[in-house]
Amino acid sequence: MTDQRYIAFLRGINVGGHNVKMERLRALFAETGFSDVATFIASGNVIFTAPDADERELKARIEAYLEEALGYPTPTLIRTVDEVTAVAAYQPFPDEDPDADGNGLYVAFFAEAPPSGVQAQVLALQTPTDLFHFHGRELYWFMRTKFSESVYFSNSALEKTLATPMTMRNITTVRKLADKYASS
């Protein structure tokens, strides 16, 4: 069995009172049997190497161990480094500039692509300032405003509509992860 480099996107780390030092998070992943464990910023991005395995098994293993160790559920979404690189390179809104002042582009990661009916419901939530685009197991959310000024700032309308675990990252974080770990 060959080894694979993965990135785990953990939901709810260092928000809502669930504070975990990155040193401890790295140790927990090492205790789970993973190697070359690293973290990237303090928002629950863990890079690790594991034997190439079924992603669902890895996800279940990580979530069970973290819940036991931390005392609360920690939804985990996993991608290979190559998948994260593809997510970072994808251009869901080619006519928009996510780096322009006041704009933002976020990526929501899911374990599985939401069903087409759910995707249609999310796309119906679009406004002139909030644009949505599904691609694979990700939802890209472009805002022509600051995140805190979006009508969906709390994500509650999105989460209610999606009704599935997800975690969101700014495209800048995704790009930095891809740049840093693509060649490793």
C-alpha positions in Angstrom: 0.0 0.0 0.0 1.4 3.4 -0.9 1.3 6.5 1.2 -0.8 9.5 0.3 -0.6 13.1 1.5 -4.0 14.5 2.8 -5.4 17.7 4.1 -8.1 17.5 6.7 -10.4 20.5 7.1 -11.8 20.4 10.6 -14.9 22.2 11.4 -15.3 24.2 14.6 -11.7 24.4 15.7 -10.9 27.5 17.6 -14.4 28.9 17.4 -17.3 28.7 19.7 -15.2 27.8 22.7 -13.6 24.8 21.1 -10.0 26.0 21.4 -7.2 23.6 20.5 -3.6 24.5 20.3 -2.1 23.4 17.0 0.7 21.5 18.8 -2.0 19.3 20.5 -3.9 18.9 17.2 -0.7 17.6 15.6 -0.1 15.3 18.5 -3.6 13.9 18.2 -3.2 13.1 14.5 0.2 11.5 15.2 -1.5 9.4 17.9 -4.0 8.3 15.3 -1.1 6.7 13.4 -0.5 9.4 10.8 3.0 10.7 9.9 4.4 14.0 8.6 1.7 15.9 10.5 1.6 19.6 10.1 -1.0 22.3 10.7 -1.7 25.4 8.7 -3.0 28.5 10.6 -5.1 27.9 13.7 -8.4 27.1 12.0 -8.3 23.3 11.8 -6.2 22.6 8.6 -4.2 19.5 9.2 -1.8 18.0 6.7 -0.8 14.4 7.2 0.5 11.3 5.4 -1.3 8.0 5.7 -1.5 4.8 3.7 -3.7 5.4 0.6 -7.1 4.3 2.0 -10.7 4.8 1.7 -11.5 8.4 2.5 -14.6 7.5 4.5 -12.6 5.2 6.7 -10.0 8.0 7.4 -12.8 10.5 8.1 -14.5 8.1 10.5 -11.2 7.3 12.3 -10.2 10.9 12.7 -13.7 12.0 13.9 -14.0 9.2 16.4 -10.5 9.9 17.8 -11.0 13.6 18.0 -14.4 13.3 19.7 -12.9 10.9 22.3 -9.8 13.2 22.9 -11.6 16.6 22.7 -15.0 15.7 24.1 -17.0 17.1 21.3 -17.7 16.1 17.6 -15.3 17.6 15.1 -16.7 17.2 11.6 -13.8 16.4 9.3 -13.6 16.8 5.5 -10.6 15.2 3.8 -9.0 15.9 0.4 -5.7 14.7 -1.1 -3.1 17.5 -1.7 -3.8 17.0 -5.5 -7.5 17.6 -4.9 -6.8 20.8 -2.9 -4.5 22.0 -5.7 -7.3 21.4 -8.2 -9.8 23.3 -6.0 -7.4 26.2 -5.7 -6.8 26.4 -9.4 -10.5 26.1 -10.4 -12.1 29.4 -11.7 -15.8 29.2 -10.9 -16.4 32.9 -11.7 -14.0 33.8 -14.5 -15.5 37.3 -14.9 -15.1 38.2 -11.3 -11.9 39.2 -9.4 -11.9 37.6 -5.9 -8.8 39.6 -5.0 -10.3 43.0 -5.7 -11.0 45.2 -2.7 -14.3 44.4 -1.0 -14.7 41.0 -2.8 -14.3 37.6 -1.4 -14.3 34.0 -2.5 -14.9 31.1 -0.1 -14.9 27.3 -0.7 -17.2 25.0 1.2 -16.0 21.4 1.5 -18.4 18.5 1.7 -17.9 14.7 2.1 -20.1 14.1 -0.9 -21.5 16.4 -3.6 -24.9 17.6 -2.4 -27.8 16.2 -4.5 -28.8 18.2 -7.5 -32.1 19.3 -5.9 -30.2 20.7 -2.9 -27.8 22.4 -5.3 -30.7 24.0 -7.1 -32.1 25.3 -3.8 -28.7 26.9 -2.9 -28.4 28.4 -6.4 -31.8 30.0 -5.9 -30.4 31.9 -2.8 -28.1 33.9 -5.1 -28.3 37.7 -4.9 -26.5 40.4 -6.8 -23.8 40.3 -4.2 -23.7 36.6 -3.4 -23.0 34.1 -6.2 -22.8 30.3 -5.8 -21.2 27.6 -7.9 -21.0 23.9 -7.3 -18.1 21.9 -8.7 -17.5 18.3 -7.6 -17.6 18.2 -3.8 -17.2 21.9 -3.3 -19.4 25.0 -3.2 -17.7 28.2 -4.3 -19.2 31.3 -2.8 -18.3 34.6 -4.4 -19.2 37.8 -2.6 -19.2 41.3 -4.0 -19.0 42.5 -0.4 -17.1 41.7 2.8 -18.0 38.4 4.3 -19.5 40.1 7.4 -21.7 42.2 5.2 -23.2 39.3 3.2 -26.8 38.4 3.8 -25.6 34.9 4.5 -22.9 35.9 6.9 -24.0 33.5 9.6 -24.2 30.7 7.0 -27.4 29.6 8.6 -29.5 29.8 5.4 -26.9 27.9 3.5 -26.5 25.2 6.2 -30.2 24.8 6.6 -30.6 24.4 2.8 -27.6 22.0 2.5 -28.5 20.0 5.6 -25.1 18.2 5.4 -21.8 18.7 7.3 -19.4 21.2 5.6 -16.6 23.5 6.5 -15.6 26.7 4.7 -12.3 28.3 3.9 -11.3 31.5 2.2 -9.7 30.9 -1.2 -6.5 32.5 0.0 -6.1 29.8 2.6 -6.8 27.1 0.0 -4.3 28.6 -2.4 -1.6 28.8 0.3 -2.2 25.2 1.3 -2.0 24.1 -2.4 1.2 26.2 -3.0 2.9 25.0 0.2 2.1 21.3 0.0 1.7 20.5 -3.7 5.3 19.6 -4.2 5.8 17.8 -0.9 
